[in-house]
Amino acid sequence: MPRIIDVIEAPDQGPQDLVVRVPEFGPGDFRLGSQLIVRESQRAVFYRDGKSLDVFGPGRHTITTANLPILSNLLRLGTGGKDIFTAEVYFVSMRELTDLKWGTPEPITLRDTDLGLVRLRAFGQYSMQVSDPKRFVDQFVGTQGLYRTSQITDFLRSIIISRMTDVLGENMTSILDLPRLFDELSAALRAKLQDDFNAMGLSLKQFRIVSISPTEETAKAIDERASMGAIGDMNAYMQFKAARAMGDAAQQEGGGASEGLGMGAGLGMGMGMAGMIAQAMGQGQQGGQQGGQQAAGAQPTQVPSVMTLEQAAAYLQVSPADVQALIDEGSLKAKKIGSQYRISKQAIDEFLAS
């Protein structure tokens, strides 16, 4: 039986099929009086000769083309079996697409007033709906060739990340302030993205930032920054770490006499550092007489009976070079063991009393 009319519909359009094209490939051969059936959740964009002519809402519609049954058969004889007048229909889903997710594929580098530079990852959710089917098919589907929801969300993700980088660059001062700004940043991003979505015939219904998290390297920097804040005096903290490192290095020296000498040198330097830490912690309180008390307090509470050059220098509050000069000129008695000097506390006290 010859074909007189066609029924054009997309009854099986699933939740992931944002657009269904009839026919799926190539030009359509629709006859005069063909019936177009559009469901409540759909809009149909009718194309003829490569141009969008109309948008059909829910219901049954009778469409006309130039493909009259008899004339069409005659024209095919001169065109090798091809139709001269072609038509296609795009069925667009009008359902609101919810719980769509976005995220940064790579960390974003931003300036931070506390940490200098930080690298962040961001994740969130949004929902959207086709607001202008004709524009959506003309501007987006026709040029990009995207039909499924997953394809379109992949395309939109790049736009979201670009706008989010712009908004964070304009509004962020420190990553430590971001948690209280999620609502404001979400609103600012939604306002910026709305124009981009409208230009494609889409409406951005909701947009939400779920989390903005630092990379592992940035998280370590934040932990160190928190530790510094708990310590308070950064100079004293660095001096303390240096003294500890030298003490550890001295304990790892070889055995025998060299071990004792290494430990003695490390202890002397550590005691010198301890004096510097105590002096740094006492600065800024009062001048004059209190400054003298600070210098006295900087001396170690337990003075060994036999000292190295560094320990003697710390005890006398002078440099090791000054102690060496006193030994060389004979003013201070000392015993040389190998390449190291050992000075008794009694000899130093006698020198001070002379």
N, C-alpha and C positions, 0 to 999 in steps of 0.2 A: 504494500500500500504506500503511495507516495506521501512524503512528509509535507504537511500543510502549515502547522504552527508548532512552536516550541514552548516548553515550560522551563523557565529559567529560575533556579532557586539554589540555595545552599543550606539544606536542612541539617547537615552534620557539622556545622562550624563549631569547633571545640574551643575551650577556654584559651588555648595557646595559639589559635588561628585568628590573629587580629584582622587579617584581610584574606578573603577567598576570591580568587579570580575565576570567572566562567566565560569562556573555556579556560582550563588551566594553562594551556600553551597555545600560542598562535592566535590568529584572528577568529572571531565568532561568525557563524553563518546563521543569523537569526531571521526568520521570515516575518512577513507582515502579519500583525495580530498576535505575535508571540506574547505569552503570559509571564509576567515577572512577579514572583511571590517573595515578599520581604517580611520577615518576622519582626516581633516587637523589639528584640535586642539588636536589630540590624538596620543599616541604611545601605541603599544600593546606589552606586555611582555609575551612570551609563555613559559609555564611550562609543563614539562613532567616528570613523575615519581618523582615529588617533586623537580625538578631542573630546574632553568631558563636556557633556551637554546638560545633564540634569541629575538631581539627587532624588531618589524615591524613598518615602517613608514606609512604615509597616502597612501591609495590605496586598491586594492583587492589582496589578497595573498592566494595561495593554500597551505595548510599545510598537512603533513602526520603524522600519528601515527601508532603504531603497531596494532591498533584495526581494522583489516580487517573485513568486515561485516560477512562473513561466519565463519571465524576462531574465531571471537569474540563470536559468539553464541555458538560454540562448547565448548570454554573455560569456559563459564559461567556455563555449566553443572557440571564442576568439582569444581567450587568455590562458589557454592550456589547462583549464579546469579550476582556475583560481577565481574567487569572488572579487568583484570590483568594489563593492560596498561591504565594509566589515564593521563589526560592533563587538564590544566586550562589556562585561558588567563586573564591577568590584563590590563584593559584599563586605561591608565594614562593621566590625563588632562595636556596639555602643556600651557594652558593660564596663563598669568601672574596674580597673585592674588594681587590686590592693596587694599590700605586703610585697611590693617590689623592693629589692635590695640593691644597694650600691656600696662600693668600697674602693679604696685607693689600691691599685695594683702594685704601686711602688711608693715608698715613703716620700713625703713632701718635706723639703728643707725650708725652714723659716728662721727669721731672726728672733732672738729672745733677749729681753733686757737683763735677765739674771744669768743665763747660761751661754749667751753669745749666739750660737747656732743650734737648732734642734731639728730632728727628723721625726715626723709624725705620720701615723696611719689613722684613717678615719673610716667609719662605717655608719650606715643609716638605712632608713626605709622611706618609701614614698608611694603614693597612689596617683593614678592618672586616668583620663578618659578622653576619647576622641570627641572633640567639640565641633569640628568642621570637617565632615567626611570628604567633601570635594577637595578642600585644600590639603588635607592629609594625604589623599591619593595622588594629587597633582605634584605637591612639593616634596613628599617623602617617599611614598611607595613607588611611584612611577620612576623617580630618578635613582633611588637606592636599591630597588628590587627586594625590599624587606617585607615579609608577610607575617612571620611568627613573632610572638611576644618576646621570646628570648633574643631574637635578632635585634629588635628595636631597643630593648633595654641595654644591650651591649653598646649600641650606638649612642644612647642617651647618657651612658655612664661617663663617657669622655667629656661631654658638655658639663655634667655635674661636677666632675673633678676640677675642670678648668675654672668654673665659677667659684667653687669652694676655696681654691688656692688664692683667688683674687680677694675674696671676703676675709679670709684669715690674714693675708698680708696687710690688709687695711686696718684690721681691728685688733689683732693679737699683740699684746705687750709681753706676756710671759705665759708659758704653758701652765704655770701654777694657778693662773686666773681662769683658765678655760672651762673647768667644770661648772662654774656659776654663770657662764655665758652661753650655754647650749641653746636655750630658748631664743635668745636674741640672735645668735648666729643662724639658727634654723629659719627664723623669720626673714632675716636678710637674704639668705640663700634662696628661699622660696620666691621672694620678690624679684631677684635677679633672674631666676630660671623661668619665671612665668612668661616673659617676653619670648624666650627661646622656644618654649613649648607652644605658645600661641602661633608663632610663625610657621610651625609645622602642622597646625590644626589640632593640637592637643591641649588639654587643660590639666594643669598640675593641681590636684586636689589637696594632698597633704604632703608635707616634707618634714622629716625628722632626723636629727643627728643622734645616733645611739651612743657612739663612743669616739673619742679622739685619744689615742694612746701613743706613747713614745716608743721608739725602737729600743732594742736592748742596750745599745751604746748610750743613747740619751738617758735611759733609765738609770744606768750606772752613774752618769754625771749628776743626775738629780740626787741619788743616794749620797754621793760625795759632798754635794752642796749642803744637804741636810746635816751631814756629820760635821762640816765646818761650822755651820750655824750653832750646833750644840756645843762645840769646843769654845767658840767665842773669839779668842785671840789667835789669828791665823799664824803670826810670826812665831809665837810660842809653840804652836802645834808643829810647824815645820822643823823647828829646832829640836823638839822632842823626838820626832821621827828620825832625824839625822843622827842623834845621839844613840837611839836604839839600834839603827842600822850598823853604826860603827861598833857598838858593843857586840852585836851578833857576829860581825865579821871577825872580831878579835877572838871570839870563842871557837871559831872554825879554823884557827891557825894550827900549825903542826904541834906535836907534843914536846915535852921537855922544857928546856930553858926558853925556847922561842915562844912556846905557848904562854908561859908566864909573862914574858916581856910583852907579847901581843895583848894579853888580857890587861896588863898594867897600862899600856898605852891607850887601849880602848876605855878602861876605867877612868883614866885621867881626862881624856877627851869628853867622856860622858859626864864627868863631874863638872868640867868647864861648861858644857852645854847646859847642865842643870842650873849652874849659876846664872847663865844668860837667861834661861827661862824664868827663874825666880825674879830676876831684875826686870824682864819685860812685863811680867804679871803685876809688878808693883809700880810701874810707871803711871804718871798722870794723877796720883793721889794728892801729894803735897810736895813742896820744894824744900830747899834749905836743909834743916835739921833732919827731916824725914828721909831726904835723899841719902844722907850719910848712913841712916839706919838700914836703908835698903841695901847699900853696899856691904854692910856688915852681915845682913841676913842672907846675902848671896853666897856666903862661905858655906861649905858643907858642914853639916851638924856633927859628923863623925870624921875626924881627920886621921888618916893612917899614920902609924909611927914611921914608916918608910915610904917615901913618895918618888914618883917619876918627875921629870921636868915639868910636864903638864900639870900634875897635881900640885907641885910646888908653886908653879905660876898662878894656879887658881887660888891657892892658900894665901899667897902674897898679893893677889890682885894685880899681877903684872903679866907681861908676855913671857912665853918660854925662852925667847931670845934674851930677855933681860936676866933671867935666871942663869942661862948659859954664860953670860958675860960676867956675872958675879963669881961663878965657879972658876972661870978662866983666870980672873985677876986674883983669886985666892981669898976673896972676901967671904965666900960661902963654902963650907966643907962639903964634899960629896965623894961618893965611891963610884968609879967607872967599872961596870961589869960588861965585858964585850964592847959593844958600841953604845950601850945605854948607861945613863947616870942614875944613881939612887941617892936620895938626900934624906937624912933623918929629920924628923920633926924637931928634935932637940937642937940640931945644928941650925935650923931656921930660926927657932926661938932665941938662941944665943946671938945670931946675927942681928935680929931685931932689937935685942936688948943692948947691944954694943953701941 
